[in-house]
Amino acid sequence: MNFMRLTILASAVLTSLAGAAQSQVQAQTTLRIGIAEDPDILDPSIGRTYVGRIVFSAFCDKLFDIDEKLNIVPQLALSHETSADGKEMTIKLRPGVKFHDGEPLDAEAAKFSIERHMTLPTSFRKSELASVDHVEVVDPLTIKLVLKTPYSPLIAQLTDRSGMMVSPKAAKEAGDKFGLHPVCAGPYKFVERVQQDRIVFEKFADYWNKDNIHIDRVVFLPIVDATVRLANLKSGGLDLIERVLATDIKDVRADSRLVLSTAPELGYLGLTVSIGNDKSKGPLSQSAKVRQALDLSIDREALNQVVFNGEFTPGNQWVSPTHPYYQKAFPVHGRDIAKAKALLKEAGVTLPVTVDYMIPKGAENEAVAQVVQSMAAEAGFDIKIRAVEFATTFKQAQAGEFQIFQINWSGRIDPDGNSYIFMRSKAPQNDGGYANPEADKLMEDGRATSNIEGRKAIYAKLTKILLDDLPIIYIYHRTLLIAHTTKLQGYKQMPDGLVRVVGLKFK
């Protein structure tokens, strides 16, 4: 009897140990990613947030992708060819690709996805694909995009949400609820989402590149406070975090258990001014001189030093000073309070100029706003900072419920992707309601011109207009700061700021 009891006890202990070992293995095959906000809708046609793009990269492959040097590389497509007149693009699709519901990604499905981006009433992709007249199916694995006019940024647009493919069957069945249970053709498939808490994905067994998927589950955890994100990374509660504070760089680099990955960002932080949508018709929206005065009151380099320890790049255009399309004839100017005050006097406004200044909640956003507030006060502005939950800021921005909206744009590889959707009259993300026919024409010309020198000449004229009108006051360009544990292997940071999970593994 005693022997039997010992045997049963030993068996129970071994079972317990095996269970613990199995749990440990399971824990090691779940990648936990701390993100700075809870994304908006997980529908590539409707989504408009940077953090949403990070989540999309885990489950929604695109026709094309980019590499570290910004070269465009195949993903769901194998190749593309543009006609001599620039009005047709033929795309060969990768064979054997399946959506998460088992449906094939063929030419009909690709046609459906692109047309959905173009025609869905709530789609933010319409302006990105505005030059596409229609999509033709050439054969089961080939589509042709027939354009109204030549459109040089098209291939670049297909490396992002406009190039994401969704299951026609799932999209038709779900209708406007598709974003609640999205079905794409990426490495992981959607499991569940609990708002403000977690978004869970599991490995897709039929993924076309499944040999490069080594982790079973990916969980995104929205944690607004960057200090809390870092603390969770250090304690082992997270495996990777995005948007490390610049002030925490030394701390991360000093920790032997952590790795810091960096890259210059393609985007910018800007102050979108409500010019056409300002219900109060305040001085800022009604006078370019008032906007110019605010611009001159800001010392970008001082802000960079105070808030970011000098790690970011001061800027005044929609691309950074290191970008090939940056207009060197219009460099970042210094602060000039005397000139700012003179412009306010010329504008004939009553001082102080009160401004409603909306920002997404977060310590870094608040720090930037407070520095701008302090600097602008010296020129004659009374800035009222209003911190709003991240997703809500976009709803208020679209409704015109702001005078300034401080927001980061993660950026695109083509300069059109940083300008057109924000400043073209009636473009979907033109939250400030800016409209200038001359600027509109230049933006259209920039899309229709293919050679770099020709486009740079067009953007030089556009830059002058926008720096006079200031629909967006550009402040700086971030350095992407991603930290992860040394246990996570294979991570590479791309300039688009996305977190790519293909190829990652735990050692």
Secondary structure, DSSP 4 states (H G I P E B T S, - for coil): -HHHHHHHHHHHHHHHHHHHHHHHHHHHTEEEEEESS--S-S-TTT---HHHHHHHHHH--BSEEE-TT--EEESSEEEEEE-TTS-EEEEEEPTT-B-TTS-B--HHHHHHHHHHHHH-TT-S-TTTTTTEEEEEEEETTEEEEEESS--TTHHHHTTTGGGB---HHHHHHHGGGGGGS---SSSEEEEEEETTTEEEEEE-TT-TTGGG---SEEEEEE---HHHHHHHHHHTS-SEES---GGGHHHHHH-TTEEEEEEE-SSEEEEEE-SSS-TT--HHHH-HHHHHHHHHH--HHHHHHHHHTT-SEE-SSSS-TTSTT--TTSPPP---HHHHHHHHHHHTPPSSEEEEEEEESSHHHHHHHHHHHHHHHTTTEEEEEEEE-HHHHHHHHHTT--SEEEEEE---SSGGGGTHHHHSTT-TT-TT----HHHHHHHHHHHH--SHHHHHHHHHHHHHHHHHH-SEEEEEEPEEEEEEETTEE-----TT-----TT-EE-
